[in-house]
Amino acid sequence: MLNRKGLAKQFPWAFASEAIFRKPFVKRLTAKGQESAPFELLVAVIIMGFVIFIGTSVMQQVNCEKCKGETNSKLDRMATALQNADESGRIQPNVSFFLSGCFNQDEEKIWIEDEDKQMVCAAYCGAEKQLCTLLKYYGNGCGGFSIIKCLQISPEADFPSISGGRCEDREGMQLVNFEDRDEPIATGGNKQGNYLLWNKTGQGDTYSTICAYRKED
């Protein structure tokens, strides 16, 4: 009869699994597992950080597009109010000129600018005019962006910023010149606020005079 040693020689495959689980081999496997654990954890942390970064970037982009859309919509309303103010004798006592609120007002500018390039007028106003009027916006939010609207008012329209003449002084209100791009923020440079718009064009005048009174808080 064959003993255990003899059986092992004759049938080595039957004893292979036993050899695998001998103590020295198990120790080697455990040591390798312990060595690879920190590396696997590092990889997991890197992947998680990348996923969080991508997710945050996507959310910021979505929020930016939403804020840009709201700003664009509010500028449409502003353009409509200014165009209505170009009608002689028209008074609009409560006009709200506020944008999306997403951005710092100190980093936003709104102004009216006359354009004499036909191609530019065609791009924004749909016709190759010799002269057109544009409502422009620039903000530093979302990396900086601009919006330009065609403004259907006379390029000769005047927005006095000093009381006297057609635009008399009104208590609790400040005249704002929409044509002044570089007007300091402290005196209405970003143009946002609640307004009284009053067209004070006189008979026989060759241009419109629009008194834009911003109500003081």
Secondary structure, 3 states (H helix, E strand, C coil): CCCHHHHHHHCHHHHHHHHHCCHHHHHHHHHHHHHHHHHHHHHHHHHHHHHHHHHHHHHHHHHHHHHHHHHHHHHHHHHHHHHHCCCCCCEEEEEEECCCCCCCHHHEEEEEEEECCHHHHHHHHCCCCCCEEEEEEEECHHHCEEEEEEECCCCCCECCCCCECCECCCCCEEECCCCCCCCCHHHCCCCCEEEEEEECCCCCCCCCEEEEEEECC
